[in-house]
Amino acid sequence: MSVKDKRRGRPKGTSNQLNEQSIMDVAKALMKEEGKIPSIRKLAASLGVDAMAIYHYFNNKNALLEAITTSLIEDIYDPKAGEDWKAELKTLCESYILVLHQYPGLLEILLSMESHGPADVFTERFNVVVQPLDLNAIAATNALSLLADYLHGFALALNCNRELQSLDISMLKGPLDLYCVALENA
C-alpha cells in the first residue's frame, strides 16, 4: 500500500490569488452562463477552493449577493449633469435593461433583496438626470417608482421573450418619450 506524501505548511503562492474581486468576477460569469446566482459550492469549485474560503471574504451568501448585484448595477451608464436630460434618461434606461437582460436572474434577485445598495445606485443616477427639472420630493419619488416599475416589467418581458423577434430594447423609446412629457409637466 502506498501512501501519498502530503505537503505541509502554507500553500505556495499563485498568480491567481483569491480575493473579493476574483470571487465576484467568477460569480458574475457563472450567473451570466446559468441565469442565476451560483451556489457557494459551485462558485468554490470554479475557483478551485473550499467553499469556506469564500466566507473569509463575504460573511454570508446575502453579503455576496449584495456585492455582486451592486457591482453589476454600478456598470450601468453614469449620466452627466448638465447634459440633455432626455438623452441621458434614455441611455440610463437602456443600459439598465441591457444589464438585466445579460444577467437573467438579476431582476429576481434585485426585487427580493432586503438591502437597498443596488437600488441606491440607480436612484442616484436617476436623480442626476432629473435634477434640471427641479421636481419636488414627492414628484421625484413617484417618477422614480413609475420608471423602475416600467423598466422591471420591460426587462421581465424581454427575458421571457427568448426569440427576441417581437420585443427589443428599441421599443423603450415611445414609452420613454411619453414619460418625459409627463415629467416636464409635473
BELHUDA-V799629 format. One record per residue. N is the residue number from 1. RES is the residue in one letter. SS is DSSP state (H for helix, E for strand, L for the rest). Layout:
n=N res=RES ss=SS
n=N res=RES ss=SS
This chain:
n=1 res=M ss=L
n=2 res=S ss=L
n=3 res=V ss=L
n=4 res=K ss=L
n=5 res=D ss=L
n=6 res=K ss=L
n=7 res=R ss=L
n=8 res=R ss=L
n=9 res=G ss=L
n=10 res=R ss=L
n=11 res=P ss=L
n=12 res=K ss=L
n=13 res=G ss=L
n=14 res=T ss=L
n=15 res=S ss=L
n=16 res=N ss=L
n=17 res=Q ss=L
n=18 res=L ss=L
n=19 res=N ss=L
n=20 res=E ss=H
n=21 res=Q ss=H
n=22 res=S ss=H
n=23 res=I ss=H
n=24 res=M ss=H
n=25 res=D ss=H
n=26 res=V ss=H
n=27 res=A ss=H
n=28 res=K ss=H
n=29 res=A ss=H
n=30 res=L ss=H
n=31 res=M ss=H
n=32 res=K ss=H
n=33 res=E ss=H
n=34 res=E ss=H
n=35 res=G ss=L
n=36 res=K ss=L
n=37 res=I ss=L
n=38 res=P ss=L
n=39 res=S ss=L
n=40 res=I ss=H
n=41 res=R ss=H
n=42 res=K ss=H
n=43 res=L ss=H
n=44 res=A ss=H
n=45 res=A ss=H
n=46 res=S ss=H
n=47 res=L ss=H
n=48 res=G ss=L
n=49 res=V ss=L
n=50 res=D ss=L
n=51 res=A ss=H
n=52 res=M ss=H
n=53 res=A ss=H
n=54 res=I ss=H
n=55 res=Y ss=H
n=56 res=H ss=H
n=57 res=Y ss=H
n=58 res=F ss=L
n=59 res=N ss=L
n=60 res=N ss=L
n=61 res=K ss=H
n=62 res=N ss=H
n=63 res=A ss=H
n=64 res=L ss=H
n=65 res=L ss=H
n=66 res=E ss=H
n=67 res=A ss=H
n=68 res=I ss=H
n=69 res=T ss=H
n=70 res=T ss=H
n=71 res=S ss=H
n=72 res=L ss=H
n=73 res=I ss=H
n=74 res=E ss=H
n=75 res=D ss=L
n=76 res=I ss=L
n=77 res=Y ss=L
n=78 res=D ss=L
n=79 res=P ss=L
n=80 res=K ss=L
n=81 res=A ss=L
n=82 res=G ss=L
n=83 res=E ss=L
n=84 res=D ss=L
n=85 res=W ss=H
n=86 res=K ss=H
n=87 res=A ss=H
n=88 res=E ss=H
n=89 res=L ss=H
n=90 res=K ss=H
n=91 res=T ss=H
n=92 res=L ss=H
n=93 res=C ss=H
n=94 res=E ss=H
n=95 res=S ss=H
n=96 res=Y ss=H
n=97 res=I ss=H
n=98 res=L ss=H
n=99 res=V ss=H
n=100 res=L ss=H
n=101 res=H ss=H
n=102 res=Q ss=H
n=103 res=Y ss=L
n=104 res=P ss=L
n=105 res=G ss=L
n=106 res=L ss=H
n=107 res=L ss=H
n=108 res=E ss=H
n=109 res=I ss=H
n=110 res=L ss=H
n=111 res=L ss=H
n=112 res=S ss=H
n=113 res=M ss=L
n=114 res=E ss=L
n=115 res=S ss=L
n=116 res=H ss=L
n=117 res=G ss=H
n=118 res=P ss=H
n=119 res=A ss=H
n=120 res=D ss=H
n=121 res=V ss=H
n=122 res=F ss=H
n=123 res=T ss=H
n=124 res=E ss=H
n=125 res=R ss=H
n=126 res=F ss=H
n=127 res=N ss=H
n=128 res=V ss=H
n=129 res=V ss=H
n=130 res=V ss=H
n=131 res=Q ss=H
n=132 res=P ss=H
n=133 res=L ss=H
n=134 res=D ss=L
n=135 res=L ss=L
n=136 res=N ss=L
n=137 res=A ss=H
n=138 res=I ss=H
n=139 res=A ss=H
n=140 res=A ss=H
n=141 res=T ss=H
n=142 res=N ss=H
n=143 res=A ss=H
n=144 res=L ss=H
n=145 res=S ss=H
n=146 res=L ss=H
n=147 res=L ss=H
n=148 res=A ss=H
n=149 res=D ss=H
n=150 res=Y ss=H
n=151 res=L ss=H
n=152 res=H ss=H
n=153 res=G ss=H
n=154 res=F ss=H
n=155 res=A ss=H
n=156 res=L ss=H
n=157 res=A ss=H
n=158 res=L ss=H
n=159 res=N ss=H
n=160 res=C ss=H
n=161 res=N ss=L
n=162 res=R ss=L
n=163 res=E ss=L
n=164 res=L ss=L
n=165 res=Q ss=L
n=166 res=S ss=L
n=167 res=L ss=L
n=168 res=D ss=L
n=169 res=I ss=H
n=170 res=S ss=H
n=171 res=M ss=H
n=172 res=L ss=H
n=173 res=K ss=H
n=174 res=G ss=H
n=175 res=P ss=H
n=176 res=L ss=H
n=177 res=D ss=H
n=178 res=L ss=H
n=179 res=Y ss=H
n=180 res=C ss=H
n=181 res=V ss=H
n=182 res=A ss=H
n=183 res=L ss=H
n=184 res=E ss=H
n=185 res=N ss=L
n=186 res=A ss=L
